[in-house]
Amino acid sequence: MIENKVYAAIILRLEELEHKGAYNGNAHHLAQDLAKMVSIELLSKQQRFIYDNLDDGRFCAVDAKYLDYATGLGTKNISSQIQQIQKKTNLIGIIKNGKNFKYYKL
């Protein structure tokens, strides 16, 4: 995953700065936030459109039918794009309810 490589590089640099006294803060939290931002920016245009239409948190999870209504991309296309996002990043959470899936931002 690209997030892991970005995260590791940021952690290494921030820990160096912490030892020099040039950075006062939590390197791991900052690295997580920056890695997430980089991952979002690396999404394709279609994937970014889907991601932007998701809600934050498990309690606001939406299904592919809602995303189809919001984006007009088609439920099968949305499901396959979300699977691709899941393979590459850790940006989207999935709740499985029988045959139905609901998606939310992590």
MARDOKE-184164 format. One line per 4 residues: number of its first residue (from 1); for each residue x, y, z of N, C-alpha, C. Coordinates in steps of 0.1 Angstrom, whole numbers, plus 5000, padded with zeros to 4 digits. Layout:
NUM = X:Y:Z:X:Y:Z:X:Y:Z  ...
This chain:
1 = 5008:4988:5000:5000:5000:5000:5009:5012:5000  5004:5022:4992:5012:5035:4991:5012:5042:5005  5001:5041:5012:5000:5047:5025:5011:5043:5035  5015:5030:5035:5025:5025:5043:5039:5031:5040
5 = 5042:5032:5027:5055:5038:5023:5055:5052:5027  5045:5060:5024:5044:5074:5028:5046:5076:5043  5038:5068:5050:5038:5068:5065:5052:5066:5070  5059:5055:5065:5072:5052:5070:5082:5063:5067
9 = 5081:5069:5056:5090:5080:5052:5088:5092:5061  5075:5095:5064:5072:5107:5072:5077:5105:5086  5074:5093:5091:5078:5090:5105:5093:5091:5107  5100:5085:5097:5115:5086:5098:5120:5100:5099
13 = 5115:5109:5090:5119:5123:5089:5115:5130:5102  5103:5128:5107:5098:5135:5119:5105:5131:5131  5109:5118:5132:5117:5113:5143:5131:5119:5143  5136:5121:5132:5149:5128:5131:5148:5142:5136
17 = 5137:5149:5132:5135:5163:5136:5133:5164:5151  5125:5154:5157:5123:5153:5171:5136:5152:5179  5145:5143:5174:5158:5141:5181:5166:5154:5181  5165:5162:5170:5173:5174:5169:5166:5186:5177
21 = 5153:5183:5181:5146:5194:5188:5139:5203:5179  5139:5200:5166:5132:5210:5157:5117:5207:5155  5112:5197:5161:5098:5194:5159:5093:5189:5173  5083:5196:5178:5076:5192:5190:5062:5188:5187
25 = 5059:5176:5188:5046:5171:5185:5046:5156:5184  5035:5150:5180:5033:5136:5178:5035:5132:5164  5047:5127:5161:5050:5123:5147:5041:5113:5141  5037:5104:5149:5028:5093:5143:5014:5098:5139
29 = 5008:5107:5147:4995:5113:5143:4997:5121:5131  5007:5129:5130:5009:5138:5119:5011:5129:5106  5019:5119:5108:5022:5110:5096:5010:5103:5091  5001:5099:5101:4989:5092:5097:4980:5102:5089
33 = 4979:5114:5093:4971:5124:5086:4976:5127:5073  4989:5129:5072:4996:5132:5059:4995:5121:5049  4997:5108:5054:4996:5097:5045:4981:5095:5040  4972:5098:5048:4958:5098:5044:4955:5108:5033
37 = 4960:5120:5035:4958:5131:5025:4965:5127:5012  4977:5121:5012:4984:5117:5000:4976:5106:4993  4971:5097:5001:4963:5086:4995:4950:5091:4988  4944:5101:4994:4932:5107:4988:4935:5114:4975
41 = 4946:5121:4975:4950:5128:4963:4955:5119:4952  4959:5107:4955:4964:5097:4945:4952:5089:4939  4940:5091:4944:4928:5084:4938:4926:5089:4924  4920:5080:4915:4917:5085:4902:4905:5094:4903
45 = 4901:5101:4892:4891:5111:4892:4877:5104:4897  4874:5093:4891:4862:5086:4894:4862:5081:4909  4873:5075:4913:4874:5071:4927:4873:5082:4937  4879:5094:4934:4878:5105:4942:4863:5110:4943
49 = 4856:5110:4932:4842:5114:4931:4834:5105:4941  4836:5092:4940:4829:5083:4949:4833:5086:4964  4846:5087:4966:4851:5090:4980:4844:5102:4986  4844:5113:4978:4838:5126:4982:4823:5125:4986
53 = 4816:5115:4980:4802:5113:4982:4799:5104:4994  4809:5098:5000:4807:5090:5012:4806:5099:5024  4800:5094:5034:4799:5101:5047:4809:5096:5057  4812:5104:5067:4821:5100:5077:4814:5091:5088
57 = 4821:5080:5092:4816:5072:5103:4807:5061:5099  4807:5051:5107:4799:5038:5105:4784:5041:5105  4780:5050:5113:4765:5053:5114:4759:5060:5103  4768:5065:5094:4763:5072:5082:4767:5064:5069
61 = 4769:5052:5071:4773:5043:5059:4762:5043:5048  4766:5043:5036:4757:5043:5025:4760:5031:5016  4749:5027:5008:4751:5016:4999:4754:5021:4985  4757:5012:4976:4760:5015:4962:4749:5022:4955
65 = 4736:5018:4958:4725:5024:4952:4724:5039:4955  4727:5043:4967:4727:5057:4971:4739:5064:4963  4750:5058:4963:4761:5064:4955:4758:5065:4941  4751:5056:4935:4747:5056:4921:4738:5069:4919
69 = 4729:5071:4928:4720:5082:4927:4728:5095:4929  4738:5095:4937:4745:5108:4940:4755:5110:4928  4761:5100:4922:4771:5102:4912:4767:5099:4898  4758:5090:4897:4753:5086:4883:4763:5076:4876
73 = 4771:5069:4884:4782:5061:4878:4777:5046:4877  4766:5042:4882:4762:5028:4882:4767:5020:4893  4758:5011:4899:4762:5004:4911:4774:4994:4909  4774:4987:4898:4785:4978:4895:4798:4985:4894
77 = 4799:4996:4887:4811:5004:4886:4815:5009:4899  4806:5014:4907:4809:5019:4921:4815:5008:4929  4808:4996:4929:4813:4985:4937:4828:4981:4933  4830:4981:4920:4844:4977:4916:4854:4988:4919
81 = 4850:5001:4918:4859:5011:4922:4862:5011:4937  4852:5008:4945:4855:5008:4959:4864:4996:4962  4862:4985:4956:4871:4973:4958:4885:4977:4954  4887:4985:4943:4901:4989:4940:4907:4998:4950
85 = 4898:5007:4955:4903:5016:4966:4907:5008:4978  4899:4998:4982:4902:4990:4993:4915:4982:4992  4918:4978:4979:4931:4970:4977:4943:4979:4978  4942:4992:4974:4953:5001:4974:4955:5009:4987
89 = 4944:5012:4994:4944:5021:5005:4935:5016:5016  4936:5024:5027:4927:5021:5038:4918:5033:5041  4911:5037:5031:4903:5050:5032:4888:5047:5034  4884:5035:5030:4869:5032:5030:4867:5020:5039
93 = 4857:5021:5048:4852:5010:5056:4840:5004:5050  4839:4991:5051:4828:4983:5045:4820:4976:5056  4807:4977:5056:4799:4970:5065:4791:4960:5057  4792:4947:5060:4785:4937:5052:4772:4933:5060
97 = 4761:4933:5054:4748:4929:5060:4742:4919:5050  4745:4906:5052:4740:4896:5043:4747:4898:5029  4739:4900:5019:4744:4903:5005:4747:4918:5003  4742:4926:5012:4743:4941:5010:4756:4946:5017
101 = 4762:4956:5010:4774:4962:5016:4771:4977:5017  4776:4983:5028:4775:4997:5030:4789:5003:5032  4791:5015:5028:4805:5020:5027:4805:5034:5035  4817:5036:5041:4819:5049:5048:4833:5053:5048
105 = 4836:5065:5051:4850:5070:5051:4856:5066:5065  4868:5062:5065:4875:5059:5077:4882:5071:5083
